[in-house]
């Protein structure tokens, strides 16, 4: 059995994926904007609204959120703008 994935807290921010919230006009200029970042180890960091408690009671079957995880929402346009920056999965 493959070992469970664990986040590496020593990983650094490498590059933004997609456009900024300002470029997508999904911010009103205040602090705190959604972001998608690739880390230097290949993992992805997402900054968005924490709606874990809101969605907890209506998760699809088989979906769980551990106590150290959060369900984060970001604008769909942000992920769409990041699509060209996300490499295709490699077979294997």
C-alpha positions as CSV (number, residue, x, y, z in Angstrom):
1,X,0.0,0.0,0.0
2,X,1.3,3.5,-0.9
3,X,2.0,5.8,2.0
4,X,-0.5,8.5,2.7
5,X,0.2,11.9,1.3
6,X,1.3,14.5,3.8
7,X,1.8,18.2,3.3
8,X,5.4,19.4,3.5
9,X,5.5,22.6,5.6
10,X,9.0,23.4,4.5
11,X,7.9,23.8,0.8
12,X,8.1,27.3,-0.6
13,X,5.9,29.2,-3.0
14,X,7.3,28.7,-6.6
15,X,4.8,30.4,-9.0
16,X,1.2,31.6,-9.2
17,X,-1.1,29.5,-11.3
18,X,-3.5,31.6,-13.4
19,X,-4.3,35.2,-12.9
20,X,-4.6,37.3,-9.8
21,X,-8.0,38.1,-8.3
22,X,-7.5,41.7,-9.4
23,X,-6.9,40.6,-13.0
24,X,-10.1,38.6,-12.9
25,X,-12.0,41.4,-11.2
26,X,-13.0,39.1,-8.4
27,X,-11.8,41.3,-5.6
28,X,-12.9,44.7,-4.3
29,X,-9.3,45.7,-3.5
30,X,-9.3,44.8,0.1
31,X,-6.9,42.5,1.9
32,X,-7.4,38.8,1.4
33,X,-7.8,37.6,-2.2
34,X,-8.1,34.1,-3.5
35,X,-4.9,32.6,-5.0
36,X,-3.6,29.3,-6.5
37,X,0.1,28.6,-6.1
38,X,2.5,25.8,-7.1
39,X,5.0,25.0,-4.4
40,X,8.6,24.1,-5.1
41,X,7.9,20.4,-4.4
42,X,5.0,20.3,-6.9
43,X,2.2,20.5,-4.4
44,X,-0.5,23.2,-4.8
45,X,-1.6,25.8,-2.3
46,X,-5.0,27.3,-2.5
47,X,-6.2,30.5,-0.7
48,X,-9.9,31.0,-0.6
49,X,-12.9,31.2,1.6
50,X,-13.1,28.6,4.4
51,X,-16.6,27.0,4.1
52,X,-15.8,23.7,5.8
53,X,-18.6,24.1,8.4
54,X,-21.1,25.2,5.8
55,X,-20.5,22.2,3.6
56,X,-19.8,19.5,6.2
57,X,-23.3,18.2,6.5
58,X,-23.8,17.9,2.7
59,X,-20.6,16.3,1.5
60,X,-21.0,13.6,-1.2
61,X,-20.9,10.0,-0.2
62,X,-17.3,8.9,0.4
63,X,-16.0,12.4,1.0
64,X,-14.5,13.3,4.4
65,X,-12.7,16.2,5.8
66,X,-10.1,15.5,8.4
67,X,-9.8,17.7,11.5
68,X,-6.6,19.2,10.0
69,X,-8.2,19.9,6.6
70,X,-10.4,22.7,5.3
71,X,-12.9,22.9,2.4
72,X,-11.9,26.1,0.5
73,X,-13.9,27.9,-2.2
74,X,-12.5,30.1,-4.8
75,X,-14.0,31.8,-7.9
76,X,-14.4,29.3,-10.8
77,X,-12.8,31.9,-13.2
78,X,-9.6,31.6,-11.1
79,X,-9.3,27.9,-11.7
80,X,-10.2,28.3,-15.4
81,X,-7.5,30.9,-15.8
82,X,-5.0,28.5,-14.2
83,X,-5.7,25.7,-16.6
84,X,-2.9,26.6,-19.1
85,X,-0.4,26.6,-16.1
86,X,-1.4,23.1,-14.9
87,X,0.5,20.3,-16.5
88,X,-1.4,17.2,-17.7
89,X,-1.0,14.1,-15.5
90,X,1.7,11.7,-16.5
91,X,0.8,8.0,-16.9
92,X,2.1,5.7,-14.3
